């Protein structure tokens, strides 16, 4: 009976530590939102407000996001809106939002043209800038690709390395 009480106390104590750590992490994320952002007006789609006025991460400007929301299919658009809301509340870090926007960039010409959302290039590291007029700059560089030989393909298909 004593060991049961100790075990329950240990679980309750470790749970409180997890809650405290989660709160601190969320506070840090909210602090990042407050300090590293671009102020954005509300974003409207077909006369309906999708994203209220507030901060946006420095790697995407409001105009690019508005055009992207027009381009994206309904599911991706709703997910994008939820991700921005989660980022603003501190439930999602900027890197996760960045990764999401990169994952749907193929569906939006505005996101594809934003170099901050383009894949990293060897020898050409893209830096996110947080200036008030920040956002997307145009670039004409293409990402180099590597072609695999038939032998490489066979070894990948067989699972040997």
GIRA-V198532 format. One record per residue. N is the residue number from 0. RES is the residue in one letter. PSI is psi in whole degrees, 0 to 359 (NA if undefined). D_LAST is the distance of its C-alpha to the last C-alpha in Angstrom with 2 decimals. Layout:
n,res,psi,d_last
N,RES,PSI,D_LAST
N,RES,PSI,D_LAST
This chain:
n,res,psi,d_last
0,X,322,54.39
1,X,318,53.99
2,X,326,50.22
3,X,316,50.02
4,X,318,51.92
5,X,317,49.74
6,X,314,46.57
7,X,318,48.02
8,X,318,49.13
9,X,316,45.68
10,X,315,44.10
11,X,319,46.80
12,X,315,46.43
13,X,327,42.65
14,X,320,43.13
15,X,322,45.67
16,X,319,43.29
17,X,318,40.65
18,X,316,43.38
19,X,316,44.51
20,X,320,41.03
21,X,316,40.54
22,X,317,43.94
23,X,318,43.21
24,X,317,39.90
25,X,321,41.74
26,X,318,44.55
27,X,319,42.19
28,X,317,40.70
29,X,323,44.26
30,X,319,45.27
31,X,320,42.46
32,X,317,43.72
33,X,330,47.22
34,X,332,46.34
35,X,79,43.47
36,X,170,44.49
37,X,133,46.34
38,X,136,49.47
39,X,139,49.33
40,X,172,52.12
41,X,150,51.67
42,X,122,49.44
43,X,142,51.14
44,X,120,49.79
45,X,45,52.51
46,X,2,55.19
47,X,134,53.43
48,X,121,52.16
49,X,315,48.41
50,X,119,47.81
51,X,163,50.85
52,X,143,51.68
53,X,192,49.81
54,X,151,46.91
55,X,150,43.71
56,X,152,40.69
57,X,346,41.03
58,X,356,37.99
59,X,130,39.75
60,X,160,43.40
61,X,321,45.74
62,X,317,46.27
63,X,316,42.56
64,X,320,42.18
65,X,314,45.29
66,X,320,44.11
67,X,320,40.68
68,X,329,42.45
69,X,322,44.39
70,X,323,41.26
71,X,147,39.12
72,X,166,39.50
73,X,314,41.44
74,X,313,38.61
75,X,323,36.77
76,X,313,40.20
77,X,320,41.23
78,X,321,37.98
79,X,315,38.45
80,X,316,42.03
81,X,321,41.05
82,X,318,38.37
83,X,318,40.96
84,X,316,43.44
85,X,321,41.03
86,X,316,40.25
87,X,325,44.00
88,X,352,44.63
89,X,15,41.91
90,X,347,39.77
91,X,133,36.88
92,X,163,35.72
93,X,325,35.67
94,X,321,31.89
95,X,320,31.48
96,X,318,34.16
97,X,315,32.51
98,X,321,29.18
99,X,312,31.17
100,X,323,33.08
101,X,324,29.94
102,X,336,28.56
103,X,3,31.77
104,X,332,32.40
105,X,342,31.29
106,X,357,34.40
107,X,124,36.84
108,X,327,37.72
109,X,317,39.31
110,X,325,36.15
111,X,327,34.04
112,X,354,36.55
113,X,110,36.45
114,X,334,34.32
115,X,342,34.10
116,X,358,32.10
117,X,155,29.94
118,X,147,26.28
119,X,142,26.07
120,X,142,25.91
121,X,129,24.52
122,X,357,27.62
123,X,77,29.91
124,X,126,30.00
125,X,129,32.24
126,X,134,34.79
127,X,135,36.54
128,X,148,40.24
129,X,24,42.88
130,X,155,45.97
131,X,329,48.45
132,X,14,47.87
133,X,192,44.10
134,X,226,41.69
135,X,133,40.04
136,X,152,40.37
137,X,146,39.56
138,X,151,36.87
139,X,4,35.86
140,X,147,32.51
141,X,149,29.47
142,X,129,25.96
143,X,149,23.83
144,X,159,20.86
145,X,132,17.84
146,X,138,17.13
147,X,145,13.79
148,X,168,13.94
149,X,324,13.92
150,X,318,10.92
151,X,317,8.95
152,X,317,10.70
153,X,316,10.03
154,X,326,6.23
155,X,318,7.24
156,X,326,10.08
157,X,344,8.71
158,X,11,6.62
159,X,157,3.73
160,X,NA,0.00
